[in-house]
Amino acid sequence: MKLRTIGSFATLSLMLLSVKPAAAHHSFDAEYDSKKTLNISGTVTKVDWVNPHAFVFIDTRDEGGVVKSFKIEMGPPYALTRGGWKRDTVKIGDRVTVEAAALAKDGSNAAGSEQTTHMILASGQKLPMR
């Protein structure tokens, strides 16, 4: 009986430990300034189709020809799929325009998405990023 109780306790402890990373999910407002929106066009350099958020990396050129790289945080893959995305919707080398909700508060070239943000593909197709 003691062995069964110890085993049950150990199993429960392991289950609770595996849930902890999910509880550490960040707040959008903690990382992004929703008062500073972003609308950029550029070339996709990398796509990370991962949980809990997918990322698209884009290079743009400013008026002086200087390349700026942006990291665009999108929603989770399951939500993107519901919005019309597929794993290969955006590929390296594709030209896209991003209408993002906010720039990163830390000053980096990163943007996050909320309900009203979109990525516009070269074909003109407009897909939600959440």
C-alpha positions as CSV (number, residue, x, y, z in Angstrom):
1,M,0.0,0.0,0.0
2,K,2.9,2.4,0.8
3,L,4.5,1.7,-2.5
4,R,1.3,2.5,-4.4
5,T,1.0,5.8,-2.5
6,I,4.6,6.8,-3.2
7,G,4.1,5.8,-6.9
8,S,0.9,7.9,-7.1
9,F,2.7,10.9,-5.5
10,A,5.6,10.6,-7.9
11,T,3.4,10.4,-10.9
12,L,1.4,13.5,-9.8
13,S,4.6,15.4,-9.1
14,L,5.9,14.7,-12.6
15,M,2.6,15.8,-14.1
16,L,2.7,19.1,-12.2
17,L,6.3,19.7,-13.3
18,S,5.4,19.2,-16.9
19,V,2.5,21.8,-16.7
20,K,4.7,24.6,-15.2
21,P,6.2,25.8,-18.6
22,A,2.6,26.4,-19.9
23,A,1.8,28.5,-16.9
24,A,4.8,30.7,-17.7
25,H,3.3,32.0,-20.9
26,H,4.0,35.7,-21.4
27,S,1.6,38.7,-21.6
28,F,1.4,40.5,-24.9
29,D,1.5,43.9,-23.2
30,A,4.6,42.9,-21.2
31,E,6.7,42.4,-24.4
32,Y,5.1,44.7,-27.0
33,D,4.1,48.3,-27.2
34,S,0.6,48.2,-28.7
35,K,0.8,52.0,-29.3
36,K,3.6,51.5,-31.9
37,T,2.3,49.7,-34.9
38,L,4.3,48.3,-37.8
39,N,3.7,48.0,-41.5
40,I,6.6,46.7,-43.4
41,S,7.3,44.9,-46.7
42,G,10.3,42.6,-47.1
43,T,11.7,39.2,-48.0
44,V,11.2,36.2,-45.8
45,T,14.5,34.8,-44.5
46,K,13.3,32.2,-42.0
47,V,10.1,30.5,-40.9
48,D,9.7,28.8,-37.5
49,W,6.4,26.8,-37.5
50,V,6.7,25.9,-33.7
51,N,4.6,26.0,-30.6
52,P,3.5,28.0,-28.7
53,H,4.0,30.7,-31.4
54,A,5.1,30.6,-35.1
55,F,7.7,33.1,-36.2
56,V,8.5,34.7,-39.6
57,F,11.8,36.5,-40.1
58,I,11.8,39.3,-42.7
59,D,14.6,41.5,-44.1
60,T,13.7,45.0,-45.3
61,R,15.7,47.9,-46.7
62,D,15.3,51.4,-45.5
63,E,15.6,54.5,-47.7
64,G,19.4,54.4,-47.4
65,G,19.6,50.8,-48.5
66,V,20.4,49.5,-45.0
67,V,19.0,46.0,-44.4
68,K,16.9,45.7,-41.2
69,S,15.8,42.2,-40.0
70,F,12.5,41.8,-38.2
71,K,11.3,38.9,-36.1
72,I,7.5,38.6,-36.4
73,E,5.7,36.6,-33.7
74,M,2.4,35.1,-34.8
75,G,-0.2,32.9,-33.2
76,P,0.2,29.1,-32.6
77,P,0.2,26.9,-35.6
78,Y,-3.2,25.4,-34.9
79,A,-4.8,28.8,-34.9
80,L,-2.9,29.9,-38.0
81,T,-4.2,26.7,-39.8
82,R,-7.8,27.7,-38.9
83,G,-7.1,31.1,-40.5
84,G,-6.0,29.6,-43.8
85,W,-2.3,29.0,-43.2
86,K,-0.3,25.9,-44.1
87,R,3.2,25.0,-43.0
88,D,4.5,26.1,-46.4
89,T,2.3,29.1,-47.0
90,V,5.3,31.4,-46.6
91,K,8.8,30.3,-47.9
92,I,12.2,31.7,-47.7
93,G,12.6,34.3,-50.5
94,D,8.9,35.2,-50.6
95,R,8.0,38.9,-50.6
96,V,5.4,39.8,-47.9
97,T,3.9,42.8,-46.2
98,V,3.2,42.7,-42.5
99,E,0.6,44.7,-40.6
100,A,1.6,44.0,-37.0
101,A,0.1,45.2,-33.8
102,A,3.1,46.4,-32.0
103,L,6.9,46.8,-31.8
104,A,8.9,45.2,-29.1
105,K,9.4,47.3,-26.0
106,D,13.0,46.3,-25.7
107,G,13.9,48.3,-28.8
108,S,14.7,45.2,-31.0
109,N,13.3,44.8,-34.5
110,A,10.5,42.4,-33.4
111,A,6.8,42.7,-33.7
112,G,3.9,40.8,-32.2
113,S,0.4,40.2,-33.5
114,E,-3.0,40.6,-32.1
115,Q,-6.5,39.9,-33.5
116,T,-6.4,42.6,-36.2
117,T,-3.0,42.0,-37.8
118,H,-2.3,40.4,-41.1
119,M,0.4,39.2,-43.5
120,I,-0.2,40.0,-47.1
121,L,1.4,37.6,-49.6
122,A,2.8,38.5,-53.0
123,S,-0.4,37.1,-54.5
124,G,-2.4,39.7,-52.6
125,Q,-3.9,37.1,-50.2
126,K,-4.3,38.5,-46.8
127,L,-4.0,36.1,-43.9
128,P,-4.6,36.7,-40.1
129,M,-1.5,36.3,-38.0
130,R,-3.4,35.0,-34.9
